[in-house]
């Protein structure tokens, strides 16, 4: 029997910690605190937050100790939901009831302002682990107000209002009596005079006082303590409201990567080459190549109008514009004397979307967009020499497939990073080279690619960058107009039009 009793004996479990979970600040903070309470459940003894807050005296560690003594709790849980670097987070602080100091902090990343089940489990686990290391304060010494004895006066019967008041000398003297035994404590009045904690000197005066105006004195202190409690409560409410307002302002603050306006201008050094593949007529067509690198100016701008109004995903939709033009280019081809003024320029405008992958200034930002562009090459035929090459004017749709900005080093407002991009150009037309006249080559299936990259330095919105680019247009002539004799004087299997160079730019973003 003894062995059987020992086998079924259960070990005595340690006493559960007494925990109070205060309402969290920030958006949906109350719901998050309720979720933490539900998660704790029976694994700890939960104390009503109102019991704790009624006993808080002052602020800081001393106030928390006073509240912990009154509520007999060992752990005080506070928290807030706020947006840090563009991402919602839950910050939980556990205070020790014995000294009121923070014993630990836990920061949990959230998908939004709502605390999901996975995040709630992590938060509850962290709270219980830190609460196990807390200790309860010594119980507070209760201050009992000394009660003053109630003095009752005899009522004077006044049957006749005109009755003359008798003086003390007119009153008959009572015969001497034996000394009375020591008086006991006066009985308490059922109307509440002694129970309320103050003395009543006159029954009529006590009855004339309305019950609603009677102030109850607590056994733990005086009326001044009640006033201090009310003042502290009002101050805490004002502080809580101001803290919630500050958290809302912080959550609404625009992160550094969410720029509204970007403007860049700079210098381009580019070269251009055009060659035919498998030419038939003429057998040796004139090719073209710029005399080395030629300068060009460029302007690149983008605006995100909705970024100033919202932090939602659709606030990252923007509009962009880019323009470049070669300066002072004169062209010459082999076998032709003289030079001709040449113009190379292009413009693109469209819509783009940016996505910061982690919502931080240190995380990569991915751009995707759709642009319509026009790029042309033309020569002045009235110049000293006519270039035997048709003018070209591309009309295309640029699919910005991959554009990535990756910061390598970020320190405050200073950042160094790199960028890379790849675009596909869906060409609708190529200009005079596709005409059906004597100088044309007929209809062509034309496409293009655009590859670029570089490094940038950013400080307080000012940006400087250097990079390179490679743009390639490829032709595939159909040749129908040449072989069936429909006024198409030239034919080649295809052609390549290549632009490459280096860019130097400076700009400002806000």
WOZI-V798995 format. One line per field, one symbol per residue. phi: phi as a letter, one per 30 degrees, with the letter a starting at -180 (. if undefined). Layout:
phi=???
This chain:
phi=.ddddddcdcdddddddcbbcdddcjdhddddddddddddhcdacdcdddddddcdcibiddddddddddchccbccbaacbcchibdbcccbccdddbicdcabbcbdcdaddddddddddddddddddddccbdddddddccddcdddcccddcdbdcdcdddcddddddddddbdeddedddddddddjddddjbdccbddddddddddcdcdcdddacdddddddddddddddddddddddddddddddddddddcbbbbbacccbbbbbbcchdcbddbddcbaddidcdacbbbbbbcddddcbcddddcdbcbbbbbadchdbcbcdibdibbdbbbaabbalbbbcbddcibdccdbccbabbcbbbbbbbdddddbcddbddbbdcbcccddbbbcbddbbbidcbbabbbbbbcccddabjddcdcddcccidbdcbabbbaalbbbbbhjdbbbbabbbbbcbcbddiddddcichcdbabdaabbccblbbbbbabbb
